[in-house]
């Protein structure tokens, strides 16, 4: 997957405003580190190729 990198500081600032959760600088920096780590962990999973058609699970009704 060749997605452009995420601007974590801007994302965090927007989420602070949207969720009305003010953070201090220390927490913002730590959150940036954690989000970057999670994105790095998710990257191989997102790059895993899937066939065009997956068999869907059954639908159970009561």
MDAnalysis code that builds the backbone (N, CA, C; Angstrom):
import MDAnalysis as mda
import numpy as np

u = mda.Universe.empty(186, n_residues=62, atom_resindex=np.repeat(np.arange(62), 3), trajectory=True)
u.add_TopologyAttr("name", ["N", "CA", "C"] * 62)
u.add_TopologyAttr("resid", np.arange(1, 63))
u.add_TopologyAttr("resname", ["UNK", "UNK", "UNK", "UNK", "UNK", "UNK", "UNK", "UNK", "UNK", "UNK", "UNK", "UNK", "UNK", "UNK", "UNK", "UNK", "UNK", "UNK", "UNK", "UNK", "UNK", "UNK", "UNK", "UNK", "UNK", "UNK", "UNK", "UNK", "UNK", "UNK", "UNK", "UNK", "UNK", "UNK", "UNK", "UNK", "UNK", "UNK", "UNK", "UNK", "UNK", "UNK", "UNK", "UNK", "UNK", "UNK", "UNK", "UNK", "UNK", "UNK", "UNK", "UNK", "UNK", "UNK", "UNK", "UNK", "UNK", "UNK", "UNK", "UNK", "UNK", "UNK"])
u.atoms.positions = np.array([
    [0.856, -1.182, 0.000],
    [0.000, 0.000, 0.000],
    [0.894, 1.234, 0.000],
    [0.622, 2.151, -0.866],
    [1.460, 3.338, -0.971],
    [0.653, 4.588, -0.648],
    [0.082, 4.606, 0.514],
    [-0.687, 5.770, 0.956],
    [0.267, 6.845, 1.444],
    [-0.141, 8.087, 1.283],
    [0.719, 9.166, 1.762],
    [0.711, 9.178, 3.288],
    [1.810, 9.594, 3.890],
    [1.875, 9.588, 5.363],
    [0.854, 10.552, 5.975],
    [0.413, 10.191, 7.156],
    [-0.583, 11.001, 7.859],
    [0.128, 12.085, 8.671],
    [-0.417, 13.264, 8.630],
    [0.104, 14.382, 9.425],
    [-0.531, 14.274, 10.815],
    [0.129, 13.504, 11.695],
    [-0.439, 13.215, 13.009],
    [-0.696, 14.456, 13.845],
    [0.209, 15.435, 13.916],
    [-0.095, 16.622, 14.738],
    [-1.376, 17.338, 14.306],
    [-1.583, 17.459, 13.007],
    [-2.801, 18.107, 12.520],
    [-4.024, 17.260, 12.847],
    [-3.912, 15.942, 12.653],
    [-5.010, 15.030, 12.971],
    [-5.387, 15.147, 14.452],
    [-4.373, 15.135, 15.316],
    [-4.626, 15.224, 16.757],
    [-5.293, 16.551, 17.105],
    [-4.822, 17.626, 16.512],
    [-5.414, 18.942, 16.773],
    [-6.886, 18.967, 16.345],
    [-7.191, 18.410, 15.180],
    [-8.575, 18.387, 14.711],
    [-9.458, 17.520, 15.611],
    [-8.937, 16.385, 16.046],
    [-9.713, 15.511, 16.928],
    [-9.936, 16.148, 18.294],
    [-8.951, 16.901, 18.772],
    [-9.133, 17.639, 20.037],
    [-10.326, 18.580, 19.930],
    [-10.393, 19.298, 18.815],
    [-11.483, 20.251, 18.620],
    [-12.815, 19.539, 18.427],
    [-12.804, 18.509, 17.598],
    [-14.041, 17.802, 17.289],
    [-14.624, 17.124, 18.525],
    [-13.765, 16.490, 19.323],
    [-14.229, 15.754, 20.496],
    [-14.266, 16.606, 21.766],
    [-13.776, 17.837, 21.653],
    [-13.714, 18.749, 22.794],
    [-12.946, 18.113, 23.957],
    [-11.751, 17.599, 23.632],
    [-10.876, 16.974, 24.621],
    [-9.525, 17.681, 24.548],
    [-9.334, 18.717, 25.348],
    [-8.058, 19.433, 25.303],
    [-6.917, 18.576, 25.856],
    [-5.769, 18.630, 25.186],
    [-4.582, 17.888, 25.604],
    [-3.429, 18.856, 25.826],
    [-2.547, 18.506, 26.740],
    [-1.341, 19.310, 26.893],
    [-0.294, 18.807, 25.894],
    [0.802, 19.535, 25.758],
    [1.827, 19.194, 24.772],
    [2.426, 17.811, 24.987],
    [2.616, 17.427, 26.241],
    [3.196, 16.117, 26.543],
    [2.290, 15.003, 26.046],
    [0.999, 15.144, 26.311],
    [0.051, 14.115, 25.871],
    [-0.076, 14.089, 24.351],
    [-0.032, 15.258, 23.713],
    [-0.092, 15.312, 22.252],
    [1.087, 14.563, 21.633],
    [2.275, 14.793, 22.160],
    [3.478, 14.128, 21.637],
    [3.395, 12.616, 21.832],
    [2.956, 12.177, 22.999],
    [2.843, 10.740, 23.265],
    [1.766, 10.113, 22.379],
    [0.662, 10.809, 22.184],
    [-0.392, 10.313, 21.311],
    [0.109, 10.190, 19.877],
    [0.897, 11.141, 19.437],
    [1.486, 11.089, 18.098],
    [2.376, 9.846, 17.944],
    [3.192, 9.566, 18.971],
    [4.056, 8.385, 18.944],
    [3.204, 7.114, 18.861],
    [2.170, 7.027, 19.682],
    [1.333, 5.829, 19.717],
    [0.564, 5.632, 18.405],
    [0.033, 6.702, 17.840],
    [-0.686, 6.587, 16.571],
    [0.250, 6.146, 15.444],
    [1.460, 6.680, 15.427],
    [2.436, 6.282, 14.411],
    [2.799, 4.808, 14.566],
    [2.935, 4.336, 15.799],
    [3.226, 2.915, 16.037],
    [2.088, 2.031, 15.543],
    [0.856, 2.411, 15.866],
    [-0.289, 1.608, 15.426],
    [-0.394, 1.584, 13.906],
    [-0.127, 2.703, 13.267],
    [-0.169, 2.750, 11.807],
    [0.902, 1.840, 11.211],
    [2.088, 1.826, 11.817],
    [3.166, 0.957, 11.333],
    [2.803, -0.513, 11.518],
    [2.144, -0.857, 12.618],
    [1.719, -2.235, 12.849],
    [0.622, -2.662, 11.871],
    [-0.252, -1.748, 11.517],
    [-1.368, -2.074, 10.631],
    [-0.948, -2.167, 9.166],
    [0.148, -1.544, 8.812],
    [0.549, -1.478, 7.403],
    [0.690, -2.850, 6.737],
    [1.373, -3.827, 7.347],
    [1.467, -5.137, 6.683],
    [0.105, -5.812, 6.498],
    [-0.804, -5.592, 7.436],
    [-2.140, -6.177, 7.302],
    [-2.905, -5.541, 6.146],
    [-2.757, -4.244, 6.000],
    [-3.441, -3.556, 4.909],
    [-2.832, -3.908, 3.555],
    [-1.559, -4.280, 3.536],
    [-0.884, -4.650, 2.296],
    [-1.166, -6.083, 1.873],
    [-1.752, -6.890, 2.750],
    [-2.002, -8.302, 2.453],
    [-3.027, -8.413, 1.329],
    [-2.664, -9.093, 0.247],
    [-3.590, -9.177, -0.889],
    [-4.748, -10.126, -0.591],
    [-5.917, -9.708, -0.965],
    [-7.111, -10.533, -0.822],
    [-7.673, -10.823, -2.200],
    [-8.225, -12.015, -2.382],
    [-8.869, -12.307, -3.664],
    [-10.038, -11.359, -3.886],
    [-10.390, -11.173, -5.147],
    [-11.482, -10.259, -5.467],
    [-12.792, -10.698, -4.817],
    [-13.022, -11.993, -4.759],
    [-14.285, -12.469, -4.192],
    [-13.987, -13.386, -3.013],
    [-14.438, -12.985, -1.876],
    [-14.317, -13.795, -0.670],
    [-15.659, -14.485, -0.429],
    [-15.600, -15.708, 0.062],
    [-16.837, -16.399, 0.415],
    [-17.420, -15.711, 1.650],
    [-18.669, -15.346, 1.562],
    [-19.289, -14.635, 2.677],
    [-19.766, -15.635, 3.726],
    [-19.826, -15.184, 4.937],
    [-20.324, -16.028, 6.031],
    [-21.823, -16.187, 5.907],
    [-22.318, -17.260, 6.449],
    [-23.748, -17.493, 6.414],
    [-24.506, -16.476, 7.237],
    [-25.739, -16.246, 6.884],
    [-26.590, -15.332, 7.632],
    [-27.579, -16.177, 8.415],
    [-27.581, -15.996, 9.712],
    [-28.456, -16.779, 10.588],
    [-29.601, -15.901, 11.057],
    [-30.810, -16.409, 10.919],
    [-31.984, -15.661, 11.348],
    [-32.733, -16.480, 12.383],
    [-33.303, -15.802, 13.348],
    [-34.106, -16.461, 14.384],
    [-35.538, -16.561, 13.981],
])
